[in-house]
Structure formats: C-alpha cells, structure tokens
C-alpha cells in the first residue's frame, strides 16, 4: 500500500468523519487520479497561508486541514507573542463556500487553548481584517478567502500583529508548528456552546467598519470645502458578488459622490460567482455587465473589486467611446502621480514609494520626478507590508505601494492591499481630471509623453496536479541552469536569481541581492526591457512577466510582442521535452 493510500484508508475508516466529507469521499473513490491528488501530499502552507480546492483529503480545504493549521498557529502564538489569551485573534471571512464554517472552526480550536477570538458577524473584506488586527490590538488575524480563485477554492490567510501578511520567517516557524500536529483528524476543538459560555468567541459588528471609514475619509486630497460639494462624476461599481459593497459605497458617500450606480446582478454575495467566468477584475470580461450599465448612464469611471476586496480594476472611456480596462501598472502610476502632486512637499522629504520587482518602471520614473525614492520588494504584498513596518522604526514615510496585479495601498492604517482605499481615491482622481477636461486615459498619455511609453504584459501556463507541479520545477531548473544571454534579440545585461540571492552582470561579476530568497528569475535586458519568471504561490501556474519602454506606443507594442513570443516558445519547448 502506497503512502497516500494509507492516508486515504485512515480517512475512509474514521468513524466520526464529517458526513458531507464522507459523502464526497464516496463519490471520488472510483476515480484513482482524483483520489491520489486529494491524499498524495499535504495542502501547502505558504508564506501567506494556504489555499486549495474544497473537499476531503489532506491536499484539500476542509475542517480537518483548517483545524490542523489553527492548532499549529495557536502553539506558535503562545510561544512567540505576549498576552495571547487576552489579546486574542480576529477572524474575517468572505462570500465563498464554507467561509463562515472555517471561521468558526478557527475559533473552536483556539478556544481549547483559552485564546479569545473576535469573529465578524457577517462577511467582510480582507483590508478590514488587516485594519481590525491593528484596531483591536490582537496578536494575529485570520482571513478565510481564496481571493479571485474559482468557486471550488477557499483559503486560510494569516496576518501578524502588525496587520500585515506573515513574513517568510514567521511562516517558516508556523509551518514547523503545524507539522508537529501529526493527525489532522484528532485535533482538539471546543463546541460552540462552550465557546459562548466561556466568552472565548466575540461576534464583531459595525464598530470596526465605522472606525475604518473614519480613517478612509482622511486619505482624501480634496480641500474640506470641496469634499462638501456634490460631485458630477458618474460612477458604476461592481463588487463581483463579493464583500466590498458596503465599504466602497459608504466611502464614496463620505466624499459626496452621489452618482454611484451599482451593478445589481453582482451586488449580492454569491459563492458561485454566477454572472462571471472568473471573479477577477484583472480579467476584462469581469467588466461585461459594468460596461453595459456604464454605456446606459454615460459613466465616467467603472470600478470592479474581487471577492475579498483587496484588488481593484478600473475602466474608462477611450476616444471612440468604448470602455477600456486600465492595467494594474497604469492605474498604479496614475494614483501615484495624483497623490504626489497633491501632497505636502515637506512630507515628501522622507517619503518612500514601494513596488514589486515585476511592477512597471513607470512608477519609479514618476516618483523620481517628485524626488521620491522607490524601493523594490519581492512579488507579494506581504513584502510591502513588512517594509512599512520597518519605516515605523526608521522614520521614513510610506506614501504609496502597489503591484501589477491590481493591488494598491494609499494609507498604512491597513497593511495589505486595499481595493476600498483605491476605489475611493480612483474616483477622486477621475473627478480631478474631469475638472481639467481630461479622462484618466488622457492623463495617462500625459505621463507617457513625460516619462516614456512603458508597457508591460504577463503570460501564464497552468499545470495542475502532481505532474504539473513537477513540470513547473523543471521549467525553473532548465532556465536557471542554462542562463540566457539574449531574449528576442535583446542582450541580457543582468540576471537576478532571487533564490540564490545573486545578481550576475554581463561580464560575469556577481552582486548580492538584498531581498529574501524566492524562486524567481529576472533578466534585465538592453533598451529598458526586462523579463521575469516566477511560479505562482497560490495557483498551479508558472508566470512570465515582461516590461519595455520606447519612444512610442507602437514601438513598445512590438518589443513586448517579441519578448512574449520568445518566452512562450521557450517554456512550451521545455514542457514538451519532458
């Protein structure tokens, strides 16, 4: 009997197995491939937490894998933080299947250790969870979400006492603590009645929402008299069946944006995300209904947030009257320019802009123009949150942080990407430019003319299951061991291997990269171009990012197409040879 079959037998013979999971197990036992995939390994707990398909098995999201993770987290907190039982842990959840159940399971396991849990009484966005950790002063936070993944997924995301995603070092210790729990089926937990009786579970209402909205109002760059005016900006907003409805609409109302049309078909939470192929504002088809409504109301700006409201997409009209979805890089550069142009110059002296290594260099160019230092981080907003925490000690000022995947943070009262902050600021910015008789696309053209025509792209290859994971490892090995000297006729000037922590120059000289280790490779090319290859940390994908700059949009398009075609061909060749 193989190792995975032993684990399967343990589950199938467990007398107290949850009835719904037992039924699911019966349904898949005739499919050897599905059964093996559910049991051949434990669900990966990465640097932010774990995310996976719902169902029975140790490689699935269910009450038993949740209990094991929480048990490890509890032991980690008791050893590494102070006043754990009194300060407690705050838990929020989104609109997905089993989200509320997993939130309560978290409280049930923490309760066995005497750790108080604050659980929101209904679904809430991820940025509110980040804020709640800081507001309540808890030792940690847990967000039950799979972000923009398909309906069959859910996840368990851990936040540290600063309100940021756990750092790699914290994750390493938590993972080690989780692994000390050998049997996920026998993790002790407290029943709901006992939790309530001992006051170890506290249901959180609107208090934190209201405190968040007070902070949100403070990020506005509008003068007080301007805030009081009703604004003639036509807005269409879709929360894509997720959690953003209340905070976004209330946040806009605070600034007197009166003309906000909500896409009613997508306003209510729906774990099936039934009106979209994917609840991801990065995917342009997610804006289909918003565009239809926008055309009916002649909207100036369309807003779309993902299910847990940490990502924002924006669409605006082009010169033909059609709506165009801005990329994350474009919206980030526009927001940065608006914020810096409406900030106190005295405050800017110590200001820092944060972006990831795969985010557009246009942001750096904009920051440079205002004399602002740009700091690069690894991919993932946890690294931006960690850097903000360091600023608390160094006296540097956080001014803005963003990543290409539609994540933005304007004020550090939250320490993760915040689509609510970004949505309100995007509307304020659109209102500003409308008064100048410009759309956001025209404002973007101003940036391009000033700084250069920066253009970025990304391609990804999905490789599911055990075989797919092995193929992703092979792709990275091949490219790391056979380093490229030229890509699409562009010479490689530097190679940055973040796993080795080394930068290799064209002449062979090596430099140390002052960033945490991660399985990524970036090629800095001539003519202000670059390519970066990275396995996804949350999905069975390998991603390839591209960036170029030229004197015209046409030239940038040509350069980007050449890079993409070359890298796609290279990766497909590696896959087909195995």
Order of alpha helices (4+ residues) and beta strands (2+ residues): alpha-alpha-alpha-beta-alpha-alpha-beta-alpha-beta-alpha-beta-beta-alpha-alpha-beta-alpha-alpha-beta-alpha-beta-alpha-beta-beta-beta-alpha-alpha-beta-alpha-beta-alpha-beta-beta-alpha-alpha-beta-alpha-beta-beta-beta-beta-beta-beta-beta-alpha
